[in-house]
Amino acid sequence: MKTSFMCAVVAFTAFFATTTAFAQEWTKTQKEVWQVVEDSWTKWKTGDIENSFAMCHEKYQGWSDNDALPVTKEQVIKFFTDMKNIMKPEYFYLNPARILVTENAAVVDYYFEYGVTITKGDKKVTKESKGKNAEFYIKEGGKWLLLGDMTAHEKMENNKEND
């Protein structure tokens, strides 16, 4: 009994020591860059497509594992504008893994999860997605602008139709 109790105490201590070791304190600049990421997702969720992508650099190139080739800022805005009337974002969760910042460049790696409802006629389909983003920012004119990104989606089996 005493051995089991000691093992439990050691395991409990190791767990919290590990959790604390992985906890990160972000600098003011890292928080500033992360705020750009969160603001973009929030504006997308509310349907504010134009301002959601205002943080993209004019030379932006993004690549997703869903796309054969990288896409431009104009292509992304067109896609989301076209989808705005049939796709309603329901929720999103973001979890930063790494934010690396220099004077005028930043790399943000994070995990995302979101759900949307797509309506086509009388049919509604709920789609959920999760995965990882690696985003590359540059600072121009005092603003952090997304220059490029790479998105990797996890395979999801739980997308469903609603009546």
C-alpha positions in Angstrom: 0.0 0.0 0.0 2.8 2.4 0.9 4.6 1.6 -2.4 1.4 2.3 -4.4 1.0 5.6 -2.6 4.6 6.6 -3.2 4.2 5.7 -6.9 1.1 7.8 -7.2 2.8 10.8 -5.5 5.8 10.5 -7.9 3.6 10.2 -11.0 1.5 13.1 -9.8 4.6 15.3 -9.2 6.1 14.3 -12.5 2.9 15.2 -14.4 2.7 18.7 -12.9 6.4 19.3 -13.3 6.1 18.3 -17.0 3.0 20.4 -17.4 4.7 23.4 -15.9 7.8 22.9 -18.0 5.7 23.0 -21.2 3.7 26.1 -20.1 4.8 29.1 -22.0 5.0 32.8 -21.1 4.6 34.9 -24.2 6.5 38.2 -24.6 4.5 41.4 -25.4 5.5 41.0 -29.1 4.5 37.3 -29.2 1.1 38.3 -27.7 0.8 41.0 -30.3 1.3 38.5 -33.2 -1.0 36.0 -31.6 -3.7 38.7 -31.3 -3.6 39.1 -35.1 -4.2 35.3 -35.5 -7.2 35.4 -33.1 -8.7 38.5 -34.6 -8.6 37.0 -38.0 -10.5 33.9 -36.9 -13.0 36.0 -34.9 -13.8 38.2 -37.9 -14.2 35.1 -40.1 -16.6 33.6 -37.6 -18.7 36.8 -37.6 -18.8 36.9 -41.4 -16.5 39.9 -41.8 -14.5 38.4 -44.6 -12.9 41.6 -45.8 -11.4 42.5 -42.4 -10.6 38.9 -41.7 -8.1 38.9 -44.5 -7.0 42.5 -44.1 -4.1 41.1 -42.1 -2.8 39.3 -45.3 0.1 40.8 -47.1 -0.6 41.7 -50.8 1.9 39.1 -51.8 0.4 36.4 -49.5 0.6 32.8 -50.6 -1.1 30.1 -48.6 -1.0 26.4 -49.1 -3.4 23.8 -47.6 -3.2 20.0 -47.9 -6.7 20.4 -49.5 -5.2 22.5 -52.4 -3.0 21.3 -55.3 -1.1 24.6 -55.4 -0.7 27.6 -53.1 -3.4 30.3 -53.3 -3.2 34.1 -53.4 -5.0 36.6 -51.1 -7.5 37.4 -53.9 -8.3 33.7 -54.3 -8.9 33.1 -50.6 -11.1 36.2 -50.3 -13.1 35.2 -53.4 -13.6 31.6 -52.0 -14.8 32.8 -48.5 -17.0 35.6 -50.1 -18.6 33.0 -52.4 -19.2 30.6 -49.5 -20.4 33.3 -47.1 -24.1 32.8 -48.0 -24.1 29.0 -47.6 -21.4 28.5 -44.9 -22.0 29.6 -41.3 -19.1 29.2 -38.9 -20.3 27.8 -35.6 -17.2 27.7 -33.4 -13.4 27.7 -33.4 -10.7 26.8 -30.9 -7.1 27.8 -31.3 -4.1 26.6 -29.3 -0.7 28.2 -30.0 2.3 25.8 -30.0 5.1 28.2 -30.9 5.5 31.9 -31.6 8.9 32.8 -32.8 9.6 36.6 -33.3 12.5 38.6 -34.6 12.4 42.4 -35.3 10.2 42.2 -38.3 9.4 38.5 -38.9 7.4 36.0 -37.0 6.4 32.3 -37.3 3.3 31.1 -35.5 2.5 27.4 -35.2 -0.8 26.5 -33.7 -3.5 23.8 -33.6 -7.0 24.7 -34.7 -10.5 23.2 -34.6 -13.7 24.6 -36.1 -17.2 23.7 -37.1 -19.4 25.1 -39.9 -22.9 24.5 -41.1 -23.3 24.4 -44.8 -26.8 25.0 -46.2 -27.7 23.9 -49.7 -31.4 24.3 -50.4 -33.2 22.4 -47.6 -30.1 20.4 -46.6 -27.8 21.3 -43.8 -24.5 19.6 -43.3 -22.3 20.2 -40.3 -18.6 19.9 -41.0 -15.9 19.9 -38.5 -12.2 20.3 -39.1 -9.0 20.3 -37.1 -5.4 20.5 -37.8 -2.2 22.5 -37.7 -1.2 25.9 -39.2 2.3 27.3 -39.7 1.9 31.0 -40.4 4.7 33.4 -41.5 4.3 37.1 -40.7 6.3 40.2 -41.5 6.0 43.6 -39.9 5.4 46.5 -42.3 4.2 50.0 -41.3 3.8 48.9 -37.7 1.5 46.0 -38.6 2.0 42.3 -38.6 0.9 40.9 -42.0 0.5 37.3 -43.0 2.9 36.6 -45.8 2.3 32.8 -46.1 1.0 29.8 -44.4 0.7 26.0 -44.6 -2.3 24.1 -43.3 -2.5 20.4 -42.5 -5.9 19.0 -41.7 -6.6 15.9 -39.7 -8.9 13.3 -41.2 -12.4 13.6 -39.6 -15.1 11.0 -39.7 -17.9 12.8 -37.7 -19.3 15.2 -40.2 -23.1 14.8 -40.4 -26.2 15.9 -42.2 -29.0 17.7 -40.4 -32.6 17.5 -41.4 
